[in-house]
């Protein structure tokens, strides 16, 4: 009977956690509770001058920067992000975004935010992948903090190679000048929350920020799901 019950569970709940590969039996959940509890959360939205802010200091003017978890090659978060980006598992991004959003909801970190803006993909990359993982995360955050998503003003107008295997200097050269605001006036006097999946060297975030600064009197904050602890 036990074997039959487990077989029926697998039949009707064909949903496994990308991190530990165990079955998830809760509807509309895509990360198991054990892995959720083992995520190396930073809670650094509560900590001004956290490590991400120190890394980005002086590179562009920002209000705050927060990261949800530490990202490492062998950590709990890595297979979740891999599943989101390369295995069409958009629900992972939505759940991570919602969890992060619930943490920062009602905090001073997002209190004055007007728009949530995902780091954009080039249209060629978007066509091949079918979706923008940063936008999926941003949707999850938006649903949790009730702030408007703006996904068509900041665009990536140059199709650049992947950043994954590039050095720090190569990463900056790879993203310099590739982003553009189609309508800077839309963000005049607004506070923007720029959202990405992982911050490693910060080169992509910096390049996006330089494009966003075409808007007058804009304020920029940054939120990413992962903060890489290696380069």
Beta strands, then each sheet from edge to edge (+ up, - down):
strand 1: 65-71
strand 2: 115-118
strand 3: 148-149
strand 4: 154-156
strand 5: 179-181
strand 6: 191-199
strand 7: 219-228
sheet 1: 1+ 7+ 6+ 2+ 3+
sheet 2: 4+ 5-
end
